[in-house]
Amino acid sequence: MRMREIDLSLYFSPCPYMEAGAFYIDDTARLGRQVEKYTVTEQFPSVQGASVAIVGLAESRGGMQAGTRCDGAEKIRRELYNLYGSASWGKMVDLGDLKCGKTLQDTCFALSEVIGCLVAQNTVVVLLGGTQDLTYAAYRAYARMHRLVNILTVDSRLNLAEGMTADTDPMSAPLSHDSFMARMVVEPDNCLFNYMNLGYQTYLVDGEATGLMNRLFFDACRYGMLRDNLQAAEPYIREAACVSFDLCAVKKADSPANPWARPTGFTAEQACQLARYAGISRQVGVLGLFEYYPALDKDDDSAKLVAEMVWCFLDGMEHRLDDHPMTATGVEFKQYIVPLEELGQDIVFCKCKQTDRWWLELPCSQEQKKRYGRHCFLACTYQDYQTAQQNEVPSRWWSALRRLK
């Protein structure tokens, strides 16, 4: 798709990090040398042909920490650009910091315009900083392109309607980092196909929220289910167009720069692995790393972690391969048909020989295939296939089937 003709530079201010070269002046292999940056001494880079565009965010009005800002993109850059990259990662640009609008809605509109332009030309967008409600801007970018979209959050809480009452209208309520998903669900021109959450902790979530997730046939996976089997998160991430990571999902000891972080949660290593899964997924067009509060990051440990997560994401992108059964070319699949007595029908699994990744084909009519396209296949695991062999229907199969109207 051809990029819309707008001047992206109007939305940005240059990175204030004037000494960016100090860390990598001795070595051209560091990321700071590879990334074309918009700084006070370097002009706004061309985004044509860019594989990745980095966007700094400072918008904090959707958060709840009065007087505490999520404007830590600059700290993250200091750590990120000191790391070594790979020449095979292609052209990467840093567009600087998105200017905050007069209102939070103005900022969201500007960000959605930027994301829409970049995604339309197949440039992956990495968002650094800001509060997680800015995920809504990524959703709006896809909605304006009339694309059915899957949004995935990594969060210790669900973001549907926390703090709202039964009488609250999500469309008129202020955009907030703990209820932004509610607005996506009720929008008249709703393009949300599935909302997935990884890592929620039951004691932090109202039972009504999990009930609502079930009634809407959305997917939520508890942290306890992923703690010892992180690979189970990969199929969810493979389905997502936007991966939104709230640092509160990382345990406090590994990432202190979030006021809602708990003693339990994903480790730093697990957070990096999740970022790598997002990088490997050819479907992910936006990665947001939100809720980083630099004032709480005394030793810059969280900034280092976010930088390493970005590195893992970029490294994963190098290994992207289209292995979706409906769109892949030049790859081979093996089909497995499992008869289920409970359903009175067969369930069809596909395994890509090159990537070893599994897919589950949903029983769709021709009209549904035309309407939902790639969503007629569900990313799954070998364990789902084993479950079906035991004459049990994989739980995600039921929810996916009900999302097909």
ABEGO torsion letter per residue (X at the ends): XBBBBBBAAAABBBBABAAAAAAAAABAABAAAABBBBBAABBBBBABGBABBBBBBABAAABABBGBBAAAAAAAAAAAAABBBBAAAEBBBBAEBBBBBABAAAAAAAAAAAAAAAAAAGBBBBBBEEBAAAAAAAAAAAAAAGBBBBBBBBBABBAAABGBBAABBAAABBBBAAAAAAAAAABAABABABBBBBGBBAAABBAAAAAAAAAAGBBBBBAAAAAABAAAAAAAAAABABBBBBAAABBAAABAABAABBABEBBAAAAAAAAAAAAABAABABBBBBGBBAAABAAGAAAAAAAAAAAAAAAAAAABBBABAAABBGBBBBBBBBBBAAAGBBBBBBBBAAAGBBBBBBBBBAAAAAAAEAAABBBBBAAAAAAAAAGBBBAAAAAAAAABX
